[in-house]
Amino acid sequence: MAALTFGYFLLRRPEDPDGPPVNLIAEADSAGPTQAVIWDRPKRAWTFRPDVAAAILWANPERHEIQQVDRATAERQVAHFATVPLPTEDELTQICRSAI
């Protein structure tokens, strides 16, 4: 099965829109239900959390400053909040498919 493609969204605090990002959502480009991976601070891992992604991106976007970025920018910015690099798109696909 082919790897999914993803859109990347950096999240910043609304009171500090120019500050460092606090998280990232990798959302699969899909016509179906939301499939998304985010950095889970307590678990210190990239995890499948479509519920959180949908709430942040679509239900309550005013709670964060959201910036859509390309993959290269996303890879550079994760060092601000994550302890491991952004997974490859193949790895993100595997995280999504394993959870479904």
N, C-alpha and C positions, 0 to 999 in steps of 0.2 A: 504494500500500500504506500502511496506517495506521501511525502511529508506535507503537513499543513503549512500555510504561509501565515504570518502574524503581523499585526499592527502593534506598535509600541507606544505606550503612554506614560510619560513621567508625571509623577505626582509631587506637588510642592504644597506647603502650607499656604493658605490664602493670605495670611498676614505677612508672608515672606515670599512673594511670587518670583522674586529674582534670586532667592537663596538656593541652596543645594536641594536636590530632590530627596524625598523621604521614602519613595517606593516607585515601583514600575509595574505596569500591567502589560503582559504580552497576550493580546487577544487574537484568537484564530479568526482568519477571514473565512466566514462560513454563513450559509443561508439558514442553517439550523439553529439550535439553541446555543447560547453563549458558551464558548470554551475559552478559558483564560487561566493563565498562570501568573502568580504574584510571589513576591518575596515574603515569606512567613517569618517574622522576627522571632517569635518564641521557638519555632522549630529549627530556625537557621537553615532553611531550605526553600527551594522554589517549589510551590505547591499548586495544585489544581483548585482554584477558588472562583468559579464562575459567578457565584452568588455575590461575593465581595466586589468583583469587577463590575457586574451589572449595577449594583447599588452605587458605586462610585461614578461610573461613566454615564449612567442613564437616569438613575432615580434621584441622586443627590449631588449633581456635579458642582454645586456651589460650595460644598464642604472642602474642596481641594482646588488648587490651581492645576489644571490638566494641560499638558503639552504633548501633542502627537509628534513623535520623532522617528527618524530612520534607525535601522538596526545598529549602524556604526555609532551613532550618538548614544543609543541605549547602552551599548556595551561599555562605552567610556564612563557613563554616569552611574552605573550600578556600584562602583567603588565607594560612593557616598553613603550607602546604606547596607549593602550586602557583604557577606564575608566570603562568598564564592562568586565566580563569574556568571553572567547570564548564560543559560544553557543554549546550545545550538538549536536551530529550528527542528532538526531531527529529534533532539532530546526533549524539546518542548512538546512536539507531537507525541512522543512516547508518554510523557507525563499526562497529557490529555487523554490519550487512548486507554491508558492503564486505569484511569479513574472512571471511565464510562462503562 
